[in-house]
Every structure is written in C-alpha cells, then in structure tokens.
C-alpha cells in the first residue's frame, strides 16, 4: 500500500513539474515573440545647443492663459486598469476647479467624452503596459498603438516604440521618466523624435532627467500633470500646465504648446502665488523675466542642470547668457507654488533644434543579428516544449 502511494505521489509530482515547466517555457516563448521586432539604432550624437542667437519661447506670449491637465485616469477596460471615477466625474471635477482643458488619459484608450462638451477638447491616451513604467502620453491622439516591449527596454527598444506611435499620432510626451525605473539618464540622452517631457507628475519630479536630455541637445518642452487615478487623493488639482494663447482655439493652443509657450505649476495646496507675464529680450543675449508678484527665489538653471544664478524677492529677474551657456531655464519659487519654465536655447537663428526633428537610424546589420539569435533561441524553446509535452 505504501509503495502504491509512493508511486502515486511521484506521478503527481512529475505531472506538476511538467506543468510548471510547460508554463515557464511557454511564457519565455511568448516574451521572445514580443521582442522579435526589436530594432537596433544608431542615435544622433550628443550635441550641445550652439549659435549666436537664442530662441525665447516667451517672446510674444499673450495675456490670455489656459489651465490644462492632460493626465487623469477613469474607470476603463471593465475596471482592469487603475481608475476610480467616471469620465463625467473627472471632467466635471477639473472644469469646476477652473481648468479649461481636462484631459482623460486612460491606458490605450482615447476618450471622446468631452468632444461635444468643449471646443478645447484635445484627445489623449497613456501608452505602455511594460512593467518598468516606460510610458508615454499621446497628445492630439488620432489612433491607439498597442506596440510595446513588456519587460526590459534599452534605448533602442524605447526608440522603436516612439517611432511606432509617431507614425500614427501628432505629439508625444515621455511620461514621468523618474518613476518606476523605466528611464535611465542614458535613455534621455539618446532618445529622439518626441516633443514633451512630463517633468512634473505627482509620482515624481523629473527635472534632472529633462536636464540630461537638454544637455545632450534634445530640446523638448515641459508638461505638468496630476496623473490622478482617484479624485479623492490629496495631490489632485496640485500640478497643471499654463498655456498662452491669444485665441480660444484648440489648434492654436496645440501649436503654441509645440512652440514652448507654456510652463508647469507645482502647487502645495492647490493655489498658485504667481504668473509669468513676459520674458523680454534686452539685447546682447540678456533676458528679463517679469512676474505678476514678487518671487521668493528665482533659479536660473543651465547645462548639466547647474544653477547659474539665483535672484531673490523680486518680480523681475535678469540673466545674460555667458559663453558656455547652451540653455537657461527658470524655476520660480514662492511659498505655495513653484513655476517651472521652458528653456531659452542657443540656435543659429534659422532652425530651432527640436528633438522631434532628430531621427535615429536603424542599424540593419545589428538588428538582423539580434533577430537571428533570438529566432534560434525561440526554435530551441519550441523543441523543449515539444519534449516536455511528449
């Protein structure tokens, strides 16, 4: 009897091991299929902004401003993704707080809830189902892309995703680069063909990642969003964008965003202490930032994220570009809120060095070497699966 039980247990254990092995090998095979489309890229070299002119995105800003949040989640995909409020709740919540633009950015889903409620409807969705949070916001979205690499991602994997999304859509944002381990400083120095960096997000403030990209000659503009998943969270309505536009027109607002005519606000209590009124070109590469109220501390930040100058207790602050300055961005700090501005950058006076104008070239040889090796490994997995099953 004991011998019979022993044989029975061994048989059950063998079946269990066989099942576990089959599942493990099948998962490896499926993951391998996700990575088979990998392309290896040659990235444009790092290049500091140069030129005897400076592009000032605040040179001709309007008196009219629009408050916007582009990153908020609702109940979607039958509750599978994280979201606790309806689309109506989120839209009403933001508009009742004075936001003119209230984006709903569910994962891989373009909400059209607000399309007939406002003339400033801007479609947006969040892209990414990889475990390390290498996510994107797609602004003025036209079509959802489901292309992604679920586990690790090198700069080449991330560039492949960027290029796939951009084939179908208008504006691309690298979301919360400091959050979740999905981005490295090396990624930020390499990646091209996108327009914005979500520097402010309640999960993380990613200004050092932005500086890595700017210092490598990747010019993108700031976005600032709550990224709320539940309106009851304290951080909701604490981070937003201010966009300048002389027309209440969606296309004009989008174009102004593309020109950098915006800034980000991080509030500690939901209120804002200040507003940028203008940035005046004084000649000889000197610029004066004028604010509605005195700023407690105005920081001028340049190449490699270094603080180049600090001004205190004034509603104006001046900076003159030095010989080694490639860009200068301003952070204006008051008691209840901080304003993060887009950089003023050196250029030749002809072509603004936008990151989305840079392209990474696919290295065909390395790409196919990678795919041949992976294809061979997938073939081995098939043989192992066959052996386990039979």
N, C-alpha and C positions, 0 to 999 in steps of 0.2 A: 504493500500500500504506500509506504514511504517512497519507494522507488518510483511508483507511478506518479505521485505528487511532485516529486523532484523533476521528473521528465516534463510534466505539465507546466511547472514554473519556468523551466528552461525554455520551453517552446513559446510561452507567453512573453518572456523576456526577449527572446530572439525576434519575435514579431514586433515588439515595442522598439527595439533598436533599429530594425529595418524601417519602421515607420518614421522614426526620428531622422534617420539617415536620408530617407527619401525626401522628407520635407526640407532638410538643410540643403541638399544638393539642388532641389527644385528652386529654392529661394536664390541660391547662388546663380543658377542659370537665368532666372528672371531678371535679377540685378544686372547680370552681364549683358542681357539684351538692351537694358536701358542705356548702358554705357557704350554699346557698339557704335552709335552715331558720333562718338567723340571726334572732334577735330582739334589738331594741334596748331596753335597760332604763333606767328612772329608778330610781336607787339611793336608799335612805334616806340622809338627810344624815348626815354625821359628827356624833356626839354623845357627849360625854364622859359617863362614868358619874357620876350625881349622886344625892344623897339623904343623909339624916341617919343611915342605918343602913349596916352593912357586912355583906355576905354572906361568911361564912367557911366554905369547903368542908371544912375540917378540924376543925370544931366538935365533931363527935360521931364521930370515927373509932374503929374497932375496934382491938384488939390484934392481930387476925389480918390478915396481908397475903398477897397473891398476886403472884407474879412472872410477868410476861407479855411476850411478844414477838408482835406482830401482823403483822410484815412480813418474810417469808422466801420465797425462790423455789426451786422444784424443777424437774426436767425436766418440760416441758409442751409441748403443741402440737407433738408429734413432734420436739422439740428446736429449734424455730424461735426460741423466746424463750430468754433467758439463765437457765440453771439447770443445776447440775452434779450435784445429788444427788437421790435418790428421796424421795418423801414420807415413807417409813419412816425414812430416814436423818435427815431434818430433824426429824421429830417425836421420834425417839429421842435425837437429839443434844441438843435443848433440854431434854427432860424429864430426861435423865441429868445435866444441869447444874443441876437444881433448879427449873426453870420449871414452874409448874402450868398455864400456858396457852401453847401453842406453835402460833401461827397460821401457816398456809401460804397465802400471798397471791399466787398466780400471776395473770398478766395475764388478765383477763376469763374467769376460771375459778374456780368455787367448789369447793375441795377438801373432800370429805366423809371423807377418810381417817381422821381422829381421832374421828369421830362416835360410834363404838361402843367407843372405847378410853378415853374420859374423860367424866365428867359436866360438865366445864367446856369442852366443845367450843364455840367461837364461830366461825361461818363468816365468812370474809373473802376479798376479792379486790382486786387492784390494777386500777384503771381508767385507761385512757389509752393511745393509740397516736399521739399528736401528737409532732412532732419536738423541741419545746422542753420536754418533760417536765412539762407541766401535768397532773400525775397526782393520783389520789385513792386512798385506801383506803376500802373499803366494809365496815363492821363489822356483825356480825349480819346479814350479807347474805342476801337472800331470792331475788334474781333478778339476773342479769347484764345490764347495759346496754352496748350497743356504740356508743352515740351519742357522737360526738366531732368536733372540727374539727382536721384533720391538720397544718395549718401554723400560721400566726399566730393568736393569740387575744387579743381585747380583753376587758375586764371583762365585757361583755355576752355574749361567746361562752362565757366560763367560767361565768357565772351560768346560762346556758341548760343547760350540761352538768350543773351541780349540781342544778338543778330536775328535770331528766330522771331522774337517778339517784335522787333523793329520793322520787320518785313510787313507786318500787318497793322502796325499802330503808329501813332503820332509821337507822343512824348513818353520818355521812360525815366523812372526815378529809382535809384538804388535805395531800398528801404533799410532803415535802422542798421547801418553797417557794423556798429559796435555790438549789436545784440546777437547772442546765440552762437557766436564763433564762426559764422558763415563767411565773414570777410576778414582778410588779413591786410596789413599795410601794403604788402606786395601786390595783392589784388587791386587795391585802389590806385597804385602807381601804374599798373598795366592796363586796366580796362578802359575801353573807349566806346564811342557810339551811343552815348546816353546824355540826357540833358540836365538832370537834377540829382542832388543828394539829399536824402531826408536826414538832415543834421539834427533836428530836434524831434524827439519822439519820447513818449513817457517812459519807455523801457530804458532808453539810453540817450545821452547827448554825444554825438559822434563827430565833434568838431575836429579832433585830431586826425580822423580818417579823411575828412574833407581836405584838411591841410596837406596830407600826403599826396592826394590826387592833384591839388592845385600846384604844389611844389614840383610835380612831375609834368606840368603843362597840360593837365586835364581840366579844362575850365567848365565847371557845372555850377548851377545856381542852387541856392538853399531852398529846401521845403521844410515846413514845420507842422507837425500833425499830432493830435492826441493819440491816435491808434487805439481808440476805446473799443472795448468789447462789451461793456456794460455801463450805461449812463449813470448808474449809482456810484461808480468808482470816483474817488475824490479828485483824481487827476483830469477828469473830463472837463472840457472847456478851459484848459490851462495852457495849451500850446496851439498857436494858429499862425496863419500867413496874412500879411497885409500886402495887397496888390494895388499898384497905382494904375488908374485908367481914367481918361477924360470922357470915356463913353461907357454907358451901361450896355455893353455888348459882349457876348461870350467870345466871339472871335478876336476882338480887340484885347480882352483880358488875357486870353491864351497867348496872343502874340507878345504882349507885354511881359508875361511870365518868361517867355523864351528869350527876351532881351535882358532879363535880370532885374526888372522894375518891381521888385518885391523884397520883403525881408521877413524874418521869422521872429515871433514873440514867444518867450517862455515866461509865464506868469506863476507866481507862488500862491496867489489867492483868487485868480480869475479876473483881476483887474489889471489895467496897464497904466503905467505912470507917464508914458511919453510917446512921441511920434516923430519920425524923421520928416522934416519939412523940405529940405533940399540939400544937395551937395554941389557947391559952387566951385567952378574951375577958376582959380585965381591967376593962371598963367604960370609958366616956369615949373610945371609939374607939382603945383601946390593946390590943395583942395580943402575947402571948409565945409564941415558937416554942421547943419543947423537943426536944432530940435525945438519942439514946442515948449518944453520945460527944461530946466537945468538937469544935466546928467550927473549923477554922483561920481561915476568913474567911466571914462571913455578909453577903451583899449584899441590900439592900432596894431594889428597882427599881420605878419608878413611871411616870407619864405621860410619853410620848415616849421611854421607855427610859432615863430618867435615874436614876442611882444616888443614892438619897435618904439612905442611911445605911449604914455598914459597922461590923460588930461582929467582934471577933477573939478567938480562943482561949477559947471558952465553949460549954457545952452548952445554954445558953438565950440568946435574943436577943429584945429587945422593940422594938416600933415603935408609935408613936402617929400616927394619921392627922392630917395637917395640913390646913388649909383648902383648899389647892389639890390635894390628893391625890385622884385618882379611882380608882386601884387601886394595890395594892402586891403584888409577887410576890417570892419569896425564892430566891436561889441560894446554896446552902451548899457550900463548897469544902473538901475535905480532900486529903491527899497523893495518894491512889489513885483518888479518885472525886469527882464533883460531883453534887449533887442539885438538880434544877430543879423548883420547886413551882408549883402553880396560883395565880392571883392572888386576893387578897381584894379585893372590889369594892364601891363605894358603890351603894346602891339605896334604894328608898322603903320597904323593909320588907314590901312586899306581893308584888311580881313581880320575880323575878330577870331581869336584862336579857340573856337568852340570845340569841346570834347566830341560832340556828335558829328563833327566834320572829319574826325580821325578814324581811320579804319585799320583793323588788324588783318594781316594776310594769312590765309591758311597755308601751313607748311604741308604740302601734299605728300611728300616722302614720309615724314614722321607720322602723319595721320594714318597712312595705309600700313606702315609698320605696326603701329599700335593696333589697328583693326585686325590685321592678320594674326598677331599674337593673341588677341582676345578671342578671335574666331577659333583658333586652335584650342584654347582653354575651354571654350564652350563645347567644342567637339568632345574633349575629354570628359566633360561633365555629362554629356549625353551617354557616353559609354558606361560611365559609372552608374548613372541612373538605370540604364538597361540591366546592368549586372545586379543591382540591388533588387530590382523588380523581378528578375527571372532567376 
